[in-house]
Structures are given as structure tokens and as C-alpha cells.
Amino acid sequence: MRLSAEVAEGELLWEPDQAWRDRTHLTAYLRWLERERGLRFADYAALWEWSVSDLPAFWQSIWDYFGVRASAPARCVLADRSMPGARWFPGAELNYAEHALSGEHRGGAAVLWAGEHTPLGAMSWQQFAGAVRVLATRLRELGVRPGDRVVAYLPNIPHTLIAMLATTSIGAVWAACSPDFGATGALDRFGQLEPTVLFAVDGYRYGGVERDRRDEVRALARALPGLRHVVSVRYLYPDQPVPADTLDWERLLDHPGVGAEEFSFEQVPFDHPLWILFSSGTTGPPKAIVHGHGGILLEQLKLHHFHMDLHEGDRLFFYSTTGWMMWNFLASSLLAGAVPVLYDGSPTHPDVDVLWRLAEEAEVSCFGASPSYVDLIDRAGLAPGERFELTALRTVVPAGSPVSAECTAWFYRNVKRRLWVATGSGGTDCCTGFVGGVPTLPVRAGEIQARSLGVAAHAFDDSGRPVTGQVGELVLTEPLPSMPVRFWGDDDGSRYRASYFEHFPGVWRHGDFFLVNERGGCFVLGRSDATLNRHGVRIGTAEIYRALDELAEIDNALVVNLHRPGGGFHMPLFVTLTEGTVLDDALRAKINDQLRHTRTPRHVPDEIVAVPAIPMTISGKKLEIPVRRILQGEPVEQVADRSALADPSALDAFVEYARNQPN
């Protein structure tokens, strides 16, 4: 089964009524701006325009509206507007974790969690905040100081959230990696940081299979110079003792409680490193992207309130591993008084409906899903709205890859009619969405509602001019507080500048194809560095994937354009097929006709090849660039880190294909 194609791109699917609009944080903010600043805006477009043209006024309003607490005041909002090099709120000192834990006074549940073999559980604010303070105090006793790196090889469980907040509350720098990475993949990331402490799990379960990670932890610890302590979380083998040279999580926290009035959050400069996120690492060593306390605090306050419309007590679920930025996004929902819902395990075990069952049981208000997960559910014939009681569900957030018109419409047909589908797109680089949901605007099929407040996102043509209604490069023409402080180890900033500012000096080039239409709706159309240049016309790969989504025989696809020696191009399309389907001449003709008639003749591939699997990262992104480099003859070990892939063997068919191509 495929997602229904009976919807036109841009078709109106839902519109908020006045009662909905009135209860949103965005409406409350607009009223505050009028009352406190004397500012009135005719519509969201006017508000956005002000937010990106008067940066000091907008970001000061975010600071004031949310009552950001600082132990030392800022001398100004923006001391230097240049990119790279923008300097936000110089002189201010604060702490992200202090704000995240400010909900302790509310009582009730702070976090919910479940796993494949773990029923839904809750941790109260008293338990949760108390554990953070005890662990932070113990870390200080172990000699961890502000600026030290603390890394975690942990799954998506409460321990990880507690450890992150304990680390950042004392000014140390957090970095995490999911234990589905092998020791080599984890070392590629943590080895750049010279960490002081490693939190590590003994194992985890996925798809009903127990996966022992004790050997990987030992190998990782041996390979990290300067590591002083390993803290073991006995998750898979709770009855097994920890090694003599490691600390036990439970014993570490078996310590007299530390009251809120006794605990001191480390006050750090606005741009003091908060955490380090890693790029996918599929094309070389992962970039170690450093984000600051203040920038992430302001950005996540804005994002969760105005673009997610999370309210106190709302329950947010997003299926994620701890190494993906969506985990940091999920953790930051604490800033809005929401309750993060964590899940550790496969999204399809023991059944494909396990996450929707969790949404019902946890009374999830906002449910995050990737388009590939929606396609999987659709193939199984599951209509969650018919099977589960989803009365609390108000919002769904499709993210992780381009969202088709059919995917947007699927939620309204199969989940519920009164629903806000808040599609977003952004990146690990800034740990936010550049474009996303606006709760006061209508939802249209396949269209992201608008550019986010404070984000000066535009489509640039090849000459560096902004264009409307035309595909161009996604760029940011003004700085954001959550832009990276730097890359770790990039002392002269050369790698940072080359990554974002080489193409358009002084302008952030994100690397995606982007389109903004006349009404402000947005489309992110795939990586621009994976461009298909066919006879002088640039084609986004997402256009081809959207067309193929309508074919029941195609399970997944990847397309690349190869430069041939001596000139010319060759564009092969690789597909995985649904069960029982054979790639014969009839199916090849059907695929070509679909691309020719729904797109253009330039979208028709030169060759169609069936492969066992499409190479994808653990977070669900296709490896278009590494595949292209492999097919052009580069050694696989130089262009792709197999440990970063959901299926490490998925590259084998492409290596074999390259081997059989003419020189």
C-alpha cells in the first residue's frame, strides 16, 4: 500500500478556528507586544518581517517575554551582526539547565518513558530534579569543572536526560552518542573531545534482540585519552556487577538529597559551550558542532512556544535516538513546562502500532514522526485514529526528510480531522527549525507553513539574489543566536567558514534546495550538494522521490547524477521493491512514465537498478553524496562510516555496482 495520491500540492487541509487561535502562545505574544512595546502586526508575515529586520528588538522581546534569568546583565543584544562572528548578549551570564528545571515547583510528572520491555512509567519532578542535583554534586566531587567534556553512550532513557542536565548545570559540556553505534563510530565522535567522564550503558534491546555493549564500552574507554571516570548504567543486566574500575550509576546517586535552595547552578557566559552535536559523519569525520547556553535557551523557548505551541503539562513524543538533534529538541520541551515522553526500542516491535499505543497510553499532545515512518504505517494498513483513543493529541510534527502532499493528507485521513500538522525543517547545525509550524495559519498539503520567527531564510539563485516561487539555495541572511559557537578543534575557524560561508560570503548557506511561494509557504527539496543537473536544469532529488511515492511497487529509492570521463552524465535510479515485486521491463516503463508525466522528461533516469537496501543514516537520511562518490570510484572507507548507517551492509550493492562500471 502507498500513500494516497488523491491530493494536490497546496490543497487546504485544515484551518484553525478563532478559539484555537486565541489560546495559542503566538496570540498571547502578539498581545504582549502591543501592550508592552506598542507594536501591532497585521498578520504573521508582518511579524516575521519585523523579527528578521530588527534583530535586537525581537530577541530582546524573547528574553523579556519569557523572563530569562541572568546573574549578570548583557551590555547589549547584538554587539556584532556579521556572519560568522555575531556576538549575542555580551556580558550576560546564565544557565540553560536552571531554566529547564524551573518547572520543579509545578509538581506532577517531569518525564514519562517506556521501552520494548518496559511499561510506561513516570518520574515526578521531585525525583527528577533531585536526581539531577545529586548527580551534579557528585560530578563536582569527582573533579568535573566548567568546560570539561562529559560524554554519554546511552539510549533514550531518563538516565540520559538526568545526566545531560547534571552536566550542563555545572557548566561542563555534554555530548551523546546512541549505543547502536559501534565503538569505532562512537570514538570518531568522542575522540575529538578528550572527555573527562563517560556515561555508558551495558546494553539495550532493539527489535526483541538483546544487544550487549560491554565490550564496546571497554574498547571506547581504553581509546579515550584523559578519561578519568566511567559511570556504568546497568540497564540490560541489572543483576550483574559493574567492573571494578567503573562507577555504578545507582551507587553514585545513592547520596543524601540536595535541596533546590542548597544547589548552585554554574553561571556561564551567553556563548559558553552547552552541548556538542555531531553531523552524520557519512562523508568524513563528523563535525563536532558546539552550541552555547544562551543561544539554545532563547531559540528553544521561541521554538517550543510559538512554533510548537506547547503548553504546561502537554506531553511531547518524538521517536529519536540520543545522537540526533531531535533528542535535544525533546529534552528542551521542559523549558515550556511540557513533559517529554521517551521511548527506547524499535518503532515496529512487537507491532507496527507500538508508538501509537504509547501515544494513547501517555496521552500525548504532540506526536513527532518521520515521513518514512508514516509510509511504513500506511503500508501496514494502520489508521491510528480508528484503533486508538487519541483525544489528547493536538499536533503532529513530520520531520527528518521532505514531506509530500500525500504524507500531510495522511494524518487527516487516518489520525483525526481536528489536527495541526506542523511540518518543520532545520538542522543539527543550529539545533532548530528554519521553517515550520505556525498555529494560527492554515495547513496546506506538502507545504511547510512559514519561515520561523527570527530566521531570515531565503532562496538564493546562483547569483546570490533572493527569489520567490523559484527553487534556490536555502540561505540565512541574518545571524541566529543558536548558530554554532564553533566546531570543536577548529581553532582558526577555517572548517566552520568553509562549511557555511564559502559560497555566499557573509551569508549562511545551509546546503538544501528551498522554495518560498507568494503566500510564504515553504518547501525544502533535498540536498543541493546532491543536485541532479540534467541538461542545464537543476533538479532536487526530493522531486523524484515524491513522484515515486505514488507507486505501490517501490519501497524506497535513491538517485544520483554521475559525471562521465570525457564529458556527459549518467543518472542511475536505485530502488528497493515491495515484497513479491520484480523489476522487469514493464515496471521500468511504469517508473519512467510516472517521472515523465508527473515531473518532466529530464527526471527520467538513464538506468533503474534494484538493490537490497537504500543506505540511510540512523536518523533516516539518505546517503546520496557518499553513494555518488563511491560510484565515481572513491574507496568506501574514505567516504562513508558504516557505523553511522542504519544498515551497514546497505553500501555493498553500490560498491559492487561501481566495480562493474566501465572506466
C-alpha positions in Angstrom: 0.0 0.0 0.0 1.2 3.5 -0.8 0.2 6.9 0.5 -2.8 8.0 -1.5 -2.1 10.4 -4.3 -5.6 12.0 -4.3 -4.4 15.3 -3.0 -3.0 18.3 -4.8 0.1 20.1 -3.5 -1.1 23.3 -1.7 -4.6 22.0 -1.2 -6.1 23.4 2.0 -6.4 20.6 4.6 -7.1 22.4 7.9 -7.6 25.9 9.2 -7.6 26.9 12.9 -10.8 28.4 14.2 -10.9 31.5 16.4 -11.0 29.6 19.6 -7.8 27.7 18.6 -6.1 30.9 17.6 -7.0 32.7 20.8 -5.4 30.0 23.0 -2.0 29.9 21.3 1.2 31.3 22.7 1.7 33.2 19.5 -1.5 35.2 20.0 -0.6 35.9 23.6 2.8 37.2 22.4 1.2 39.5 19.9 -1.0 41.0 22.6 2.1 41.4 24.8 4.0 43.2 22.0 1.1 45.6 21.6 0.7 46.2 25.3 4.4 46.4 26.3 6.1 47.6 23.1 3.3 49.4 21.2 3.8 47.1 18.2 0.9 45.8 16.1 1.2 43.4 13.2 -1.5 42.8 10.6 -0.6 39.1 10.1 2.2 36.5 10.7 4.1 37.7 7.6 4.4 41.2 9.1 5.5 39.8 12.4 8.2 37.6 10.7 9.4 40.6 8.7 9.9 42.6 11.8 11.6 39.7 13.6 14.3 39.4 10.9 14.8 43.1 10.2 15.0 44.4 13.8 17.0 41.6 15.4 17.9 43.4 18.7 14.2 44.4 19.3 12.9 40.9 18.5 15.4 38.9 20.6 15.2 41.3 23.5 11.4 40.7 23.4 12.0 36.9 23.6 14.3 37.5 26.6 11.8 39.7 28.3 8.6 37.8 27.4 9.9 34.5 28.8 11.6 36.2 31.8 15.1 34.8 31.2 17.1 34.9 34.4 20.7 36.1 34.3 23.1 36.5 37.2 24.9 39.2 35.2 23.2 41.6 32.7 24.0 41.9 29.0 25.7 45.1 27.8 23.5 44.9 24.6 21.6 42.4 22.5 23.9 42.1 19.4 27.4 43.6 19.6 28.4 42.3 16.1 25.9 41.4 13.4 28.4 39.9 11.0 28.5 36.2 9.9 30.4 34.4 11.1 31.2 36.1 14.3 27.9 37.6 15.5 28.1 38.3 19.3 24.9 38.0 21.2 24.1 39.4 24.7 27.8 40.0 25.6 28.3 40.2 29.4 25.2 38.1 30.2 25.7 35.1 32.5 23.1 32.4 32.9 22.5 28.6 32.8 20.3 26.5 30.4 19.7 23.7 32.9 18.5 26.2 35.6 15.7 27.3 33.2 14.9 23.7 32.2 14.5 22.7 35.9 12.4 25.7 36.8 9.2 23.7 36.5 10.0 21.8 39.7 7.5 23.9 41.7 4.7 22.7 39.5 4.8 19.1 40.8 3.4 16.2 38.8 5.3 14.2 36.3 8.6 15.6 34.9 9.2 12.8 32.3 7.5 9.7 31.0 9.3 6.8 29.4 8.7 3.3 28.0 10.7 0.7 26.1 10.2 -2.6 24.3 10.2 -4.5 27.6 9.4 -1.5 29.9 5.8 -0.4 30.6 5.0 3.2 30.6 6.5 4.8 33.8 6.7 8.3 35.2 9.2 10.2 37.2 7.9 13.0 39.4 9.5 16.4 39.4 10.7 15.8 43.0 12.5 12.6 41.9 13.8 14.0 38.6 15.1 17.4 39.8 16.5 15.7 42.9 18.4 13.2 40.9 19.9 16.0 38.7 21.1 17.9 41.7 22.7 14.8 43.4 24.4 13.7 40.2 25.7 17.3 39.5 27.1 17.4 43.0 28.8 14.1 42.6 30.3 15.2 39.3 31.7 18.2 41.1 33.2 16.0 43.8 34.8 13.9 41.0 36.6 17.0 39.8 34.5 17.9 36.8 34.8 21.6 36.1 33.2 24.1 33.8 34.3 23.5 30.2 35.2 19.8 30.8 33.5 17.4 28.4 31.1 14.7 29.7 30.0 12.2 27.1 27.3 9.5 27.1 26.9 6.2 25.3 23.3 5.8 26.4 19.9 5.1 24.9 16.8 7.2 25.1 16.0 6.7 28.8 15.6 9.0 31.8 19.2 8.4 32.9 20.4 10.3 29.8 18.2 13.3 30.4 19.3 13.4 34.1 23.0 13.2 33.1 22.6 15.9 30.5 21.1 18.4 32.9 23.5 17.5 35.7 26.4 18.1 33.3 25.2 21.4 31.9 24.1 22.7 35.3 27.7 22.8 36.4 29.0 24.3 33.2 30.5 21.1 31.8 29.9 20.3 28.1 27.6 17.5 27.1 27.9 15.2 24.1 26.0 11.9 23.4 26.0 9.0 21.0 23.5 6.3 20.7 24.7 2.8 21.7 23.7 1.4 18.3 26.9 2.9 17.1 29.9 0.6 17.5 33.0 1.6 19.4 34.6 2.9 16.2 31.7 5.2 15.4 31.5 6.4 19.0 35.2 7.0 19.0 35.0 9.1 15.8 32.8 11.4 17.8 34.1 11.4 21.4 37.7 11.0 20.4 37.7 14.7 19.2 36.7 15.9 22.6 39.1 14.5 25.2 36.3 13.8 27.7 36.7 13.6 31.4 33.7 11.4 32.2 31.9 8.7 30.1 28.4 7.5 31.0 27.8 4.2 29.4 25.1 1.5 29.2 25.8 -2.2 29.5 23.4 -3.0 26.6 20.0 -2.4 25.2 17.1 -4.1 23.4 16.0 -3.4 19.8 13.5 -5.4 17.8 13.3 -8.0 20.5 17.0 -8.7 20.5 19.3 -8.1 23.4 22.5 -6.2 22.4 25.4 -6.4 24.8 27.6 -3.3 24.7 30.1 -4.1 27.5 32.9 -4.9 25.1 32.3 -1.7 23.1 32.3 0.3 26.3 35.7 -1.2 27.4 37.2 -0.5 23.9 35.9 3.0 23.9 37.2 3.8 27.4 40.6 2.5 26.6 40.8 4.7 23.5 39.9 8.0 25.1 43.0 9.7 26.5 42.4 11.8 29.6 39.2 9.9 30.6 39.1 9.8 34.4 35.8 8.1 35.1 33.4 5.7 33.5 29.9 5.6 35.0 28.0 2.3 34.2 24.2 2.2 33.8 23.1 -1.3 34.4 20.2 -1.4 32.0 20.2 -4.7 30.3 21.9 -6.7 33.1 20.7 -5.1 36.3 21.9 -8.0 38.4 25.5 -8.0 37.1 28.1 -6.1 39.0 29.9 -3.3 37.2 33.7 -3.6 36.5 36.0 -2.7 39.4 37.4 0.3 37.6 34.0 1.9 36.9 31.4 3.8 38.9 27.9 2.4 39.3 25.1 4.8 38.5 22.9 3.7 41.3 25.6 3.9 43.9 26.6 7.3 42.6 23.1 8.6 43.1 22.7 6.8 46.5 23.6 10.0 48.2 21.8 12.5 50.5 19.5 14.7 48.6 20.4 18.2 47.7 17.7 20.8 48.1 16.9 23.4 45.4 17.9 26.1 47.8 21.3 24.5 48.5 22.3 23.8 44.9 24.2 26.4 42.8 23.9 26.4 39.1 27.1 27.4 37.4 26.6 30.9 35.8 28.3 31.0 32.5 28.7 33.5 29.6 25.9 33.5 27.0 28.1 31.6 24.4 29.7 29.2 26.9 29.5 25.6 25.4 26.3 23.8 26.4 26.5 20.7 24.3 28.2 19.3 21.2 26.1 17.8 18.4 27.7 15.8 15.6 27.0 15.9 11.9 26.1 12.5 10.4 29.7 11.6 9.6 28.8 9.9 6.4 31.2 11.9 4.3 34.2 12.1 6.6 34.9 12.8 10.3 31.7 14.1 12.0 31.7 17.8 12.6 31.7 18.5 16.3 29.2 21.4 16.4 29.3 23.5 19.6 26.2 25.3 20.8 26.0 27.8 23.6 23.8 28.0 26.7 22.2 31.3 25.9 21.6 30.8 22.1 19.9 27.4 22.7 17.9 28.7 25.6 16.4 31.6 23.6 15.9 29.5 20.4 14.2 26.6 22.1 11.9 28.9 24.2 10.8 30.5 20.9 10.5 27.2 19.0 8.5 25.3 21.6 6.1 28.1 22.5 5.5 29.8 19.1 6.1 27.1 16.6 5.1 24.0 18.6 2.5 25.8 20.8 3.4 23.5 23.8 1.6 24.4 27.0 2.3 23.5 30.6 1.5 19.8 31.1 1.4 18.9 27.4 3.2 15.7 26.6 5.6 15.7 23.7 6.8 12.5 22.0 9.3 12.3 19.1 10.9 9.0 18.2 14.6 9.6 18.3 17.9 8.3 19.4 20.2 10.2 21.8 22.6 11.2 19.0 20.1 13.0 16.9 19.2 16.7 17.4 15.6 15.8 17.9 16.6 14.3 21.3 17.9 17.7 22.3 14.7 19.2 21.0 12.6 16.7 23.0 14.7 17.4 26.2 14.2 21.2 25.7 10.4 20.8 25.9 11.0 21.1 29.7 11.5 24.8 29.0 7.9 25.1 28.0 6.6 23.2 31.0 5.9 20.2 28.8 6.5 16.6 29.7 8.9 14.7 27.4 7.9 11.2 26.6 10.9 8.9 26.0 10.9 5.6 24.1 13.8 3.1 23.8 13.4 0.4 21.2 12.2 -0.3 17.7 9.2 1.6 16.3 7.8 -1.6 14.9 8.3 -4.1 17.7 6.4 -6.0 18.8 3.9 -4.5 16.4 3.9 -1.6 13.9 1.4 0.3 16.1 3.6 0.4 19.2 4.2 4.1 19.1 0.5 5.0 18.6 -0.3 2.7 21.5 2.2 4.7 23.5 0.6 7.9 22.4 -2.8 6.7 23.6 -1.5 5.5 27.0 0.7 8.5 27.6 -2.0 10.9 26.5 0.5 12.5 24.1 -0.4 16.1 23.0 2.2 16.4 20.2 3.5 13.4 18.2 6.6 13.6 16.1 7.1 11.3 13.1 9.3 10.9 10.1 7.8 10.6 6.6 9.4 7.1 6.3 7.6 6.0 9.5 4.3 7.3 8.1 4.9 5.3 4.9 5.6 2.2 7.0 2.4 2.6 8.9 0.5 3.2 5.7 1.9 0.1 4.2 0.6 -1.9 7.2 -2.9 -0.5 6.6 -3.0 1.1 10.0 -5.3 4.0 10.7 -4.3 5.1 14.2 -7.4 7.2 14.7 -9.7 4.1 14.3 -7.6 1.9 16.6 -6.6 4.2 19.4 -8.1 6.9 21.7 -6.2 10.0 20.7 -8.3 12.6 22.3 -5.3 14.4 23.9 -3.5 14.6 20.5 -3.5 18.1 19.1 -0.4 18.3 17.0 1.8 16.1 14.8 5.3 17.1 13.6 6.6 15.4 10.5 10.3 16.0 10.2 13.6 14.3 9.2 13.1 14.4 5.4 10.9 16.2 2.8 7.2 15.8 3.5 5.0 15.1 0.5 1.4 16.4 0.0 0.2 12.8 0.4 2.0 12.4 3.7 0.4 15.6 5.1 -3.0 14.5 4.0 -2.5 11.0 5.5 -2.7 12.4 9.0 -6.1 14.0 8.4 -7.5 10.8 6.8 -6.0 8.3 9.3 -5.5 10.1 12.6 -8.1 12.8 13.1 -9.6 15.8 11.3 -9.1 18.4 14.1 -5.3 18.3 14.0 -2.5 20.7 13.4 0.2 19.2 11.1 3.2 21.3 11.9 5.8 20.2 9.4 9.3 21.5 10.1 12.8 21.5 8.6 16.1 22.8 10.0 19.2 21.1 11.1 21.7 19.9 13.7 23.8 22.9 12.8 21.6 25.3 14.6 19.5 22.8 16.6 16.3 24.3 15.5 13.8 24.6 12.6 14.4 27.2 10.0 10.9 26.8 8.7 8.0 25.1 10.5 4.6 25.3 12.0 2.6 28.4 12.8 -0.5 27.5 14.9 -2.6 30.5 13.6 -2.1 29.7 9.9 -3.9 27.1 7.7 -2.2 23.8 6.8 -1.8 23.0 3.1 -0.7 19.7 1.6 3.0 19.3 1.2 3.7 22.9 2.2 5.6 24.0 5.3 3.5 26.8 6.8 6.1 29.6 7.1 9.6 30.7 7.9 10.3 30.7 11.7 10.4 33.9 13.7 13.9 35.4 13.8 15.1 33.2 10.9 15.9 35.2 7.8 15.6 32.2 5.5 15.6 32.9 1.7 16.0 31.0 -1.6 19.0 32.4 -3.5 19.7 31.9 -7.1 23.2 31.3 -8.5 23.9 35.0 -8.5 23.1 35.4 -4.8 19.7 37.1 -5.3 16.6 36.1 -3.3 13.9 34.6 -5.4 10.2 33.8 -4.8 8.3 30.9 -6.4 11.6 29.5 -7.7 13.9 26.9 -6.4 17.2 28.1 -5.0 19.7 27.6 -2.3 18.5 27.8 1.3 20.4 30.6 3.0 20.1 32.7 6.2 21.0 36.3 5.6 21.0 37.3 9.3 22.6 35.6 12.3 20.7 33.4 14.8 21.6 33.1 18.5 21.8 29.3 18.1 24.2 29.3 15.3 27.3 27.2 16.3 29.7 28.9 18.7 32.4 27.0 16.8 33.4 23.5 15.7 35.4 21.7 18.4 39.1 21.5 17.4 38.6 24.1 14.6 40.8 26.7 16.3 41.2 29.1 13.4 37.5 28.7 12.3 38.5 27.6 8.8 36.3 24.5 8.8 33.4 26.4 10.1 33.7 29.1 7.4 34.2 26.5 4.7 31.0 24.7 5.8 28.6 27.6 5.6 30.1 30.8 4.3 32.3 29.9 1.3 29.7 30.1 -1.4 28.0 33.4 -0.4 30.4 35.4 1.8 28.6 36.8 4.9 25.6 34.6 4.2 24.9 31.2 5.7 24.4 28.5 3.0 22.7 25.5 4.5 23.0 23.1 1.6 19.4 22.4 0.8 17.2 23.3 -2.2 14.5 25.7 -1.0 11.4 27.4 -2.4 9.2 30.1 -0.8 5.9 30.8 -2.6 4.0 34.1 -2.8 2.0 33.4 0.4 5.1 32.5 2.4 4.7 28.7 2.2 7.9 26.8 2.1 9.3 23.7 0.5 12.6 22.0 1.4 13.6 19.9 -1.6 16.6 17.9 -0.7 20.3 18.5 -0.5 21.7 21.0 -3.1 25.1 19.3 -3.0 23.3 16.2 -4.3 22.0 18.2 -7.3 20.8 16.4 -10.4 22.0 18.7 -13.2 20.2 17.4 -16.2 20.9 19.3 -19.5 21.4 22.6 -17.6 18.4 22.2 -15.4 18.9 21.6 -11.6 16.6 19.0 -10.1 16.1 18.3 -6.4 16.2 14.7 -5.6 13.1 15.1 -3.4 11.1 15.8 -6.6 11.9 12.3 -7.9 11.2 10.6 -4.5 7.8 12.3 -4.3 6.8 11.0 -7.7 7.9 7.5 -6.8 6.0 7.6 -3.6 2.8 7.1 -5.6 4.0 3.7 -7.0 2.9 0.7 -4.9 5.8 -1.4 -6.2 8.6 1.0 -4.9 9.6 0.7 -1.3 12.4 3.2 -1.3 14.7 4.9 -3.8 18.0 6.8 -4.2 19.1 8.7 -7.3 22.4 10.3 -8.2 23.9 12.1 -11.2 27.4 11.0 -12.2 29.9 12.8 -14.3 31.3 10.5 -17.0 35.0 10.6 -18.0 35.4 12.7 -21.1 32.1 14.6 -20.5 28.4 13.8 -20.2 26.3 12.5 -17.4 24.7 9.2 -16.2 21.8 9.2 -13.8 21.0 5.8 -12.3 18.0 5.3 -10.0 18.3 2.7 -7.3 15.1 1.2 -5.9 14.1 -1.3 -3.3 10.9 -3.1 -4.1 7.9 -4.2 -2.1 7.5 -7.9 -1.3 6.8 -10.0 -4.3 7.6 -7.3 -6.9 10.1 -7.9 -9.7 12.0 -5.2 -11.6 11.1 -6.1 -15.1 10.7 -4.1 -18.3 7.0 -3.3 -17.5 7.9 -1.9 -14.1 10.8 0.1 -15.6 8.4 1.6 -18.1 5.9 2.4 -15.4 8.6 4.2 -13.3 9.8 6.2 -16.3 6.2 7.1 -17.3 5.5 8.3 -13.8 8.5 10.5 -13.7 7.9 11.9 -17.2 4.3 12.7 -16.7 4.3 14.0 -13.1 7.6 15.8 -13.4 9.5 16.3 -16.8 11.4 14.1 -19.2 14.6 15.4 -17.5 13.6 13.5 -14.4 13.7 10.1 -16.2 16.8 8.1 -15.2 19.3 6.6 -17.5 19.1 3.3 -15.7 17.0 1.7 -13.0 18.7 -0.8 -10.6 17.1 -2.9 -7.9 19.2 -3.1 -4.6 18.5 -4.9 -1.3 18.6 -1.7 0.7 18.9 2.0 0.4 21.8 3.4 2.6 20.4 5.6 5.3 21.8 7.2 8.5 20.4 6.0 11.8 18.3 9.2 11.8 16.8 8.3 8.4 18.7 10.5 5.9 19.7 9.0 2.5 23.4 8.8 1.7 23.2 10.5 -1.7 26.6 12.2 -1.6 28.6 9.2 -0.3 26.9 6.9 -2.9 27.8 9.3 -5.7 31.4 9.3 -4.5 31.5 5.5 -4.3 30.1 5.3 -7.8 32.7 7.6 -9.1 35.4 5.3 -7.8 36.4 6.5 -4.4 37.1 3.9 -1.7 34.1 3.3 0.5 36.1 3.6 3.7 37.1 7.1 2.7 33.6 8.4 2.0 31.3 6.6 4.5 31.4 5.5 8.1 29.4 2.3 8.1 28.8 2.6 11.9 26.7 5.7 11.2 24.3 3.7 9.0 21.0 2.1 10.0 22.1 -0.9 7.9 25.9 -1.1 7.4 25.6 -3.7 4.7 23.4 -1.3 2.5 26.5 0.1 0.8 27.7 -3.3 -0.5 25.4 -3.3 -3.6 26.7 0.1 -4.6 30.3 -0.9 -4.2 29.6 -3.9 -6.4 27.8 -1.7 -9.0 30.8 0.7 -9.1 33.2 -2.2 -9.6 31.3 -3.3 -12.6 31.1 0.1 -14.3 33.3 0.9 -17.3 36.3 3.2 -16.5 
